[in-house]
């Protein structure tokens, strides 16, 4: 793959990763409405995303697409976890 194709792949992968975590919004809404889902999966996702964000930030050179793509997973995963309790 050339550099342009790799950049396109990175952008598409980042958008899809963010979309995956934004997809927690309906689960959060259901949890708040009293239709509680399982808290396990969003908690595991939040921990996983935390590790990937740390990896992206501490790697030399920094891997900002990895960190940015996983940052929403921390927030939405924790919110889905908390509202499922």
Buried (B, 14 or more C-beta within 10 A) or exposed (E): EEEEEEEEEBEEEBEEBBEBBEEBEEBBEBBEEEEEBEBEBBBEBBBBBBEBBEBBEEEEEEBEBBBBBBBBBBBBBBBBBBBBE
